[in-house]
Structures are given as C-alpha cells and as structure tokens.
Amino acid sequence: MKKFSIGYRTLKTALGASIAIAIAQFFDLHFFTAAGILTILCIQPTKRKSIHAVYTRVVASTVGMLLAFVFFGTFGYHPVVLGIVLVLFIPTIVSLGVAEGFVSSAVIMMHIYSEANFTIEFLQNELGLMAIGFGTGLAVNMYMPDMQHELVHYRQKIEVLYRKIFSEIANYLRNGDTLWDGKELIEAMELLNKAKALAFNDVQNHLTRKDNMYYVYFDMREKQLEIIERVLPQITALPVITAQAPLVADFLEDLSKHVHSGNTASHFREKLNIVKLEFAKMPLPTNHQTFLAMAALYQFIEEMDAYLVIKQSFKGLNKK
C-alpha cells in the first residue's frame, strides 16, 4: 500500500475548484459547479502546460458552441443531432490541434443541449463559466514550488555515485579483484532520469526562459555515464594486471576526489596526457595477454579523455 500524501498540486486543485464555484455562485450563474470542473481541467504540472491547457479549452469550447448553435438551432435539440454535432466536432478540434480541450468543451455543449434554448443570456452564462473556470485554474497554477533544492540534491547524489564508481575501478586496477557489484551504475542512471525530468519541469515553469543549466548538467553526466558503461567491461575483463594499471588507477583515484559541478576538465586532461606519456615510456608487452591488457588500458585512457571533453564543454555550476 502506497503512503498517503497530499501534494501541492492536489491542494491547488481543491482550492481552485472551490474558488471557481464560489465565484460562479456569487454571480448566480446557471450550472455553477461546471466552473469548478473547468478549473480542475486546467491544473497542470507546469505553468506552460497550464497556459496551453487554457488555450486548447477556449478554442475547443468556442468551436463547440458554434457547432451547437448552428445544428441545434437548425435541426432541434435531439439525441441524433447531438451525435452529429460530436461526429463533426471531434475531427475539427483534432485538425486544429486542440483535442485536449474536448472534455471541457463537451461540458459546455451538454449545457446547451440540456437547456434547449440558446439565448444571449445563456451565452453570457457559459462565457462567464469559462472565464471563471479557466481564469481561476490559470491563476492558481501560476504558483509553483521552487525546485532548486531538489535539483541540488540530485546533483550531489549523482556526484557521490560517480566518485564511488571511479574509486572502485581504481581499486580493481590495483588489486585485480573486487567485490563491487556495480549497483551505482544503475542508481546513477535512475537518478539522472528523474533529475532531467525535474529540470525540464523547472524550465516549463519559467515562461521566458528556454533552458536550464541543471538540465544541461544532467544531460552531460548522462553522456559521461554512457562512456563509463561502454568501457567498464574492457577493464573488468583484463587478462592480467600490468605495470600500467596502477598508473591509470592513480589518475582515477585523483579524479574520483574531484567530481563536482565546477569545470576542471582541462586540468585533468593535462594530467591524462602525462599518464599517456608515462604509459609510452613503460616496457612493451612480452606476451599476448599482456598486449591485450595494455591495449584495453590505452583504450580506456582514450575513453576517459572523451569523458573529460564532454565535461570541458560544460560551463559549470556553483559547487554548493
């Protein structure tokens, strides 16, 4: 059984519906509870989605009222006519790209059908319900909680996992054996997916901002993780531990202590070049297994350079 909880979106939905109904009742509008329904339909996860929801519902409701006015006024208020209206209405709003507004517009159309008397006063009533319902939903949804703390939390957890991964690889290169099960790789991917989704929502909650540095950061970390996952099998399958392995291990240990949101990639690329030079000075392989191990290590070094290039292109965040 899931833990019982009430989120901010639930509270906004309840508050918005109550306010909309109260306003509609105050103005003595017919079908006043519909204002609450229209408000509920406009409560979305982000501000941009809420604005889009209002747009689709206004357009769809307007189209619905026009069709209802023409067909009911011409052929009468009968179930068959209602069916014809819906048959024409649905493909129309789909072609206009406002299919999301079907439910709210259907509410308005059912009002027209049940009233069976399309007058100016009734039109004003429905427009009032739309204004109150959509307006209240949009107003309530303009409040969104600050996601900065959560984004920082995800960043810190992901960086801890990366440190652990590099530390374990270094440990393996030194000792040739490890009890590490690699669970941090799976945890990192799961956290990155959640973090990118959260960062995307944060962008959607800012009407004038089109990007989010945290989203760019998490996307960068995801690309780095792909490199780690690609080369890790080569390292864990080394036929022998060569003299070059501790050299690479020292570099990884140093890198593991400096995984953060700042940008020190250039510094570590210089260190990696030093590793390459030291690698080249060491004795050549004397047998096939040593050759394979050295080749795998050198390929790993090249992949780590690609890992750092990805980070180098990132501007960096505050190290909080």
N, C-alpha and C positions, 0 to 999 in steps of 0.2 A: 504493500500500500504506500502510495506516494505521500510525502509530508505535506500537510495542509498549509498553504501560504496564500497571502493576498498581496499581489504585486501592484505597482503604481499604475499600470495600465488598467487593471481591474477597478481600482479606486477612481481613476479618471472616467471610466465608462459609467460607473454608478453615479458619480457626481454630475457628469454631463447630461445623462438621461433625466435625472431629477430636475436639474435646472431648466432644461428644454421644456419638459412637461409643465413645470410651474409657470414659465413664461407664456406658453400656449394657453394655459388655463386662465392666466391673468387677462389675456386679450380675448377670452371667451371664444376661442377657435373651435370649430367642429373637428372631431377626430383628434383631439389634442394629444392623446397618447402616441400618435404617429410621430410627433416631434421627437419624442424620446427614441423611437426606433431609428429615425433618420440620423440622430446623433450617434447612436451606437455603431451604425454602419460606417461612420466617418472616423472613428477612433482607430488609428493605425500605429504601427510600431515606430514610425519616424515622421518628422514634420513634412518632408517632401511627399511621402506616401499619403499623408492626410490631405495635403493640398490637391494631389492628383485624384484622391477619392472624391473630394467635393466637386472637382471639375467634371469627372465622369458621371456623377449622380445628377448634377444640374443639367448637363446636356441630355442625358438619357431621360430624365423626368420631363424636360421640355418637349422632347420628341414624342414621348408617351402621351402627354396631354394633347398635343396637336393631332395625333392619330385618333385618340379617343374622341376629341371634339368633332372631327370630320365624320368618323364612321358611326358613332353613337347618335350624332345629330342627324345623320342621313338615313340610317337603317334601323335606328331604335336601340334600346337597351336590352339585348337578348344574349343568352349564352353563346349562340353561334357567332354573333357579331363580335363578342369579346374574344372568341377563339381566332377569328380572322385578324383582329387587331394584333393579337400576340404573334400570330404567324408572320405578319409584316414587320412588327416591332423588333423582334429578336434579331433577324438578319440585318436590320437597319442599324441598330446600335453596335453590332459586331463590325459592320463595314466602317462605322465612324470611329471605331477603336475605344468605345466607352461601354463595353459589355459588362464591366464591373458595376455599373450603375443599374443593372437590371432589377435587383430586389427593391431598391428604394423607389424606382420609377413604377414598379408593379404595385407598390403600396398606394401611390397616388392614383394610378389607373383604377384600382379596385374601389377607391373612394368615389371616383367619378361614376363608376358602374353602379355602386350601391346607392348613390344619391339620385341617379337617374334624372338629373336636372342641372345641366351645365350653364350656370348663370355667371354674371360678373362678380357677384358676391361670393359665389362658390370658388371662382378662380382666385379671388383675393385670399380666401381662406387657405387654399392649397399653397399659394405662393408664400403666405405667412408661415405655414408649417415648414416649408422648405427653407426659408430664411432663418427661422429659429433653430430647426434641427441641424442644418449644415453649418450655420454660423456658430452655434454652441459647440459642436464637435470640433470645428477648426480652432476655436478659441481655447478650449480645454486642452487640445493636443499640442498647443504651442509650448506647453511646459514639458521639458524632457530632463531627466536627471543627468548630472554630469558624469561622463564615462571615463574621465581622466584617471581616476583612482584605479578602476578596473583594468584599464589599458596598461598602466604602470605595473600592476600586479602580474598580469600575463607576461609582460616583458621580463620581469625579474625571474619568474618561474622558468621561462624558456631558457634564459641565460644560465641558470643553475644547471639545467639539464645538459646544455652544451658543454659546460665545464666538466661535468661528470663523464660525458661521452669521450672527450679528449683525454681526460685523465685515465680512463680505463684502457683506451687504445695505447697510451704511453706505457701503462703498466704491463700490457701484453707484450709490447715490443722489448721490454726489458727482461721479463721473466719467461716469456714463451708459453705461458699458461695463465688462465684467469677464470674465475667463477662468474664473471659478469654475464648476465642473461640478455643484455641489450634492451631491456624494457624502456629505458629512457628514450630510445628512438621512437617507439610507439607513442609514449606520453608526449614527446615534443610535437609530433605530427598532429595529435588530437588537440593540444593546446593551441597550435598555430591555426588550425581550422576555426576554433572558437574565437581566437583573438582577431583574426581577419574579419570574421562576421561582425564582431563588436565594433571594430574600427570602421567598417563600411557603414554601419548604422549611425556612427558618430558623424560621418560625412553627410548622411542623409538628414541629419538633424540641424545642419547649418545651411541655410538657404543660399548663401552667397559663396560658400567655399566648396570647391570641387575635388579637393584631395585631402588626405590625412597622412601626416608623416608617420604615424604609428602603423597605418595600413601598409605604407611603403616599407617600413621596417620589418614587419612580419612577413611580407612577401619576399623580402631579401633573405630573411632567415629560412624561409621555406625552400628557396633555391639552394641555399647552402646545405640544408639537410639532405636534399636530393643528391648532392655530391658525396656527402658522407655515406649515405646508404649505398651509393654506387661502388665506392672503393673499399668499404669495410670488408666485404667478403675476400678481397685480394689479400688484405693484411692478416685476417684471421686464418687464412689458408696457406701461410708461408711454410714451405717445406723445411726450412731451417732458419734459425735466428742468426743473422750475420753480424759482422762488426759494425755495419752501418746502422743497424736497428736502434741502438742506444742513442745515436746522434739524432735520429728522427724523433725518438721518444723525448729527448730533452727539449726539442723545439715544441712538441705538442704539450708538454707539461707547462712550458712557459706560456703558450697560447691559452691554455685552459685557465690560467690565472688572470687573463686579461680579456675575457669575454664580457663585453658590455655594449652599451648603445652608442658610445663615442666612436670615433673613427681613427683607429691606429693601424689600419691595414697596411699603409705604406711602410711603416716601421717594421712590421712583421714580414713583409715581402722582402725587405732588405736582409732580415735575419735568415729567411728561407734561401736567399741567394748564397749566403755564407754557408748554409748547410749543403747546398749543391756543390760549392767549391770544395768543401771538406770531403764530400762524398766522392768527388772525382779523384782526390788525392789518395784514396784508400786502394789497397791491392785489388787486382782484378779477380774474378771468380776462378776457382780451381776445379770445380766440378759443375755438373748440370744443375743440381739442386741449389747450389749457391748462386748460380747465374739466374735461375728463376726467382729466387728470393730478392736478389739485388734489383732485378728488373721490376718486380712488384713494388719494392720500396721507392724506386725512382718514379714510377708511375704515380704512386701515392703523393710524392712531393709535388709533381706537376698538378695533380688534382687539388692539392692544398693551395697552390698558387692561384688556381681558378677560384677557389673558395674565398681567398683574400681579395681578388679582383672584384668579386661581387660586392664585398663589404666596402671596398675602396670607392665605389661609385655612389655610396650612400652618404648623405651629408652628415648624419649623426643626430642623436637626440641628447637631451640633458641626462646626465648619469645619476639621476635621482632614483 
